[in-house]
Amino acid sequence: MERKKIIFYLLGFLAVFYMIFLPGFSDLQKLKEENEQHRKRIELLEEQNEELKEELKLMREDPDYIEKKAREKLGIVRKGEIIYKGQ
């Protein structure tokens, strides 16, 4: 009989323990996943930032790069040039 009481109290304690700590543990796991997603996003943004810094540096220092970009994006041509467009 005494053994049944101990088992009953032990199961009751475990049930209360899980009711208290399981939601917190689930929230912790969710926050860890979100943190990892944010870390990956930050890493990607840092890479993009470095690429943009390099492009800005080229635009400030390299007139040939500016000309190349103007030709690509704006379709600018020099006087007397003929543009051939492939199909």
C-alpha positions in Angstrom: 0.0 0.0 0.0 2.8 2.4 0.9 4.5 1.6 -2.4 1.3 2.6 -4.3 1.3 6.0 -2.5 4.9 6.6 -3.5 4.2 5.7 -7.1 1.0 7.9 -7.1 2.9 10.9 -5.7 5.8 10.4 -8.1 3.5 10.3 -11.1 1.7 13.4 -9.8 5.0 15.2 -9.3 6.0 14.2 -12.9 2.7 15.4 -14.3 3.0 18.8 -12.5 6.7 19.0 -13.6 5.8 18.5 -17.2 2.9 20.9 -17.1 5.1 23.6 -15.7 8.3 23.1 -17.7 7.2 21.6 -21.0 5.6 24.8 -22.4 8.7 26.7 -21.4 11.0 24.1 -23.1 8.8 24.3 -26.3 9.1 28.1 -26.3 12.8 27.8 -25.8 13.2 25.5 -28.8 11.1 27.9 -30.9 13.2 30.8 -29.9 16.4 28.9 -30.7 15.0 28.2 -34.2 14.1 31.8 -34.7 17.5 32.9 -33.5 19.2 30.6 -36.0 17.0 32.0 -38.8 17.9 35.6 -37.7 21.6 34.6 -37.6 21.5 33.3 -41.2 19.6 36.4 -42.3 22.3 38.6 -40.7 25.0 36.6 -42.4 23.4 37.0 -45.8 22.9 40.7 -45.2 26.5 41.2 -44.2 27.6 39.5 -47.4 25.3 41.7 -49.5 26.6 44.7 -47.5 30.2 43.8 -48.4 29.3 43.4 -52.1 27.6 46.8 -52.1 30.6 48.5 -50.4 32.9 47.1 -53.1 30.5 48.3 -55.8 30.4 51.8 -54.2 34.2 51.8 -54.0 34.4 51.0 -57.7 31.8 53.7 -58.6 33.8 56.3 -56.7 37.3 55.3 -58.0 36.9 53.6 -61.4 35.4 55.6 -64.3 35.5 52.5 -66.5 33.2 50.7 -64.1 30.8 53.6 -64.1 30.8 53.6 -67.9 30.1 49.8 -68.0 27.2 50.1 -65.6 25.7 53.1 -67.5 26.0 51.1 -70.7 24.4 48.0 -69.1 21.6 49.6 -67.2 20.8 52.7 -69.2 21.7 51.6 -72.7 24.1 54.6 -73.1 26.2 54.6 -76.2 29.0 56.8 -77.5 28.5 59.0 -80.4 29.0 57.0 -83.6 28.6 53.6 -82.0 26.2 51.1 -83.5 24.4 48.7 -81.3 23.7 45.1 -82.4 21.1 43.2 -80.5 21.1 39.4 -80.8 17.9 37.4 -80.7 
